Amino acid sequence: MIKYIELVLEINNIKEVITKNNDVMAFIKASDEYKQIDLTLFPKTYQINKNIEIYDIIKIYGKVEKR
């Protein structure tokens, strides 16, 4: 079952990594008033959103599926 969601989150931590193709991507920890979640920004998406900083408030759209 796939469900589409919209979340408003505060960025808690950003870890940049270099891929084997020498691109930069990021692993982000973000939270709302209920939980903390991990986000992955792949190189193309991270390049567009590179100005994200800790404590920024972001709105994300995504899909979740139950496994």
ZAMARGU-4260 file (C-alpha; in steps of 0.2 Angstrom, whole numbers, plus 5000, padded with zeros to 4 digits):
<rodrens>
0) 5000/5000/5000 | 5007/5017/4995 | 5003/5033/5004 | 5008/5051/4999 | 5012/5062/5013
5) 5017/5080/5017 | 5028/5085/5031 | 5035/5101/5039 | 5051/5097/5047 | 5066/5106/5056
10) 5083/5101/5050 | 5094/5094/5065 | 5109/5087/5056 | 5117/5087/5039 | 5131/5075/5033
15) 5138/5078/5016 | 5147/5063/5008 | 5156/5061/4991 | 5150/5048/4979 | 5161/5037/4969
20) 5157/5048/4955 | 5164/5063/4965 | 5146/5070/4967 | 5141/5077/4984 | 5125/5070/4992
25) 5118/5073/5009 | 5110/5063/5023 | 5099/5073/5034 | 5091/5071/5051 | 5075/5081/5053
30) 5061/5081/5065 | 5044/5088/5069 | 5035/5088/5086 | 5032/5069/5085 | 5047/5060/5078
35) 5064/5061/5070 | 5066/5055/5052 | 5081/5052/5040 | 5081/5060/5023 | 5093/5056/5009
40) 5096/5070/4996 | 5104/5062/4981 | 5117/5073/4971 | 5105/5081/4958 | 5092/5085/4972
45) 5106/5091/4984 | 5114/5102/4971 | 5097/5111/4969 | 5094/5113/4988 | 5112/5115/4994
50) 5108/5131/5004 | 5099/5120/5017 | 5106/5123/5034 | 5103/5116/5052 | 5088/5123/5061
55) 5079/5127/5044 | 5061/5123/5042 | 5057/5113/5027 | 5041/5106/5019 | 5043/5089/5010
60) 5032/5079/4999 | 5035/5060/4998 | 5027/5043/4997 | 5028/5029/5010 | 5024/5011/5008
65) 5022/4997/5021 | 5033/4983/5018
</rodrens>
